[in-house]
């Protein structure tokens, strides 16, 4: 121990103090408390509150439930009297540049992402671009993998994001990041367009990012450039030399052939976009990745997209803030500042952010905390006003309100043969006001990447004769993505058609909240019979619906008409208690029947 006076031991209870935001779901609260959501739902039931896992609850409810479960619930953010208030309509994900005075804008380097089918050479290409460049530079520093790197091509810079693949690309976009100016689509010339090539194309198109094709592995004897170009033409990427607009550069990532030409073409394609930023303002951008190691603590790679980042700056990432204590470039050199399009690794954040979280520099800690409070509020308001994801149920209203002009769909089916007729029929739906736009169609189960694409592009996922992967299912639940599966084509088409016309009937499912066993029957003159029952599970509620089960058979479906404890009317009766249940228009309960209380929940 050092000579320092020892601090009081951490109170064992301290671990049970949980910070929660002003509003959160049952699932979120369970996560923060590190308990099962089921335990929270049970506790809430005991308190007479029926909740499902996605139920939004306020701070007070969380505090009560938490304290009953032995936790101390404290507000996540302290309130300050003059903290700015959230303005309704402030988007939770802010965008860069749009509010800059054009006079302050300067050209910035392009930011490039590499996509393509597995094993077509994305990693080899990224490595070879980087190594060629490091060897060329005099410094020749030790490269550090920080998630992105920048190269210098005769005085002009290009930034590459170092995590190839459309999954990472779309996951970042789903978090609000827009940090790719150009996609390099790597297609192995010996293999051609493969399923993930198609996915990558659709993901790039959904993001409205231009595509430059690198026809790789041309060193291989079985490389067939023309065949690859034909297959690209079949997916509407017509090569320039075939009369189209897509630049295809033959390369060998392994033998480092064609790399310079590829880099030249990056400038050519991105030149039209006139990429600009204002270097003379506090930095804004995207967190690319983060790592935690014992020696250095948390290292976060930030991609500066506007402004300039300096040592000592106070940075807000999502709902966390920290101060830039040290800053490194991708070759491990300590640097003092970083301008637009530059990726830097910084020390000083309290925790590792999620890739794609946006960051910005603010004046002081105080402003940071206020901003976080505003952002949390704004995100909540925005979630209420306009959910990010479009469900078929709300499409008509959002279309009427002018919120959306396109119904984006991700379509997955069991076989190619069913995709075409479905896509064709869907294309014929819609009107001038609202078009059906299939972002991606493919065979196979609904995957995480499909759901991610739906999140990033406000789309609905439609499955025909396919399952949904369990990871995709979890993601869809967390992100509230509308995933609909069908086994009959006309039903699928009919649903979309009805949704477009505002005729889709909401679908409900029964959620059982409790069960009671009938122990005795009391006949009450003029009021029918009352089932004297014992609640064995969950709870029976006065305004609930009921099934009566006799053995395997359901003999009644209707409403609970009265609920009493002894002589008193009550709103609910929890498990372990006896009660008298009256059912609407039903007097035939028998001893031994089970009364199942349920509610209808919209799916
Ligand atoms: P990724 O999955 O797209 O990142 O593909 P990789 O970069 O890991 O490459 C897959 C395999 O293809 C590796 O064995 C590479 O060495 C090989 N490869 C990549 N580029 C070339 C190339 O230009 N020519 C040849 N012959 N092989 C290559």
Boltz pocket constraint, residues with backbone or C-beta under 6 A from the ligand:
constraints:
  - pocket:
      binder: B
      contacts: [[A, 116], [A, 117], [A, 118], [A, 119], [A, 120], [A, 121], [A, 122], [A, 123], [A, 124], [A, 125], [A, 164], [A, 216], [A, 217], [A, 218], [A, 219], [A, 220], [A, 251], [A, 252], [A, 253], [A, 254], [A, 255]]
      max_distance: 6.0
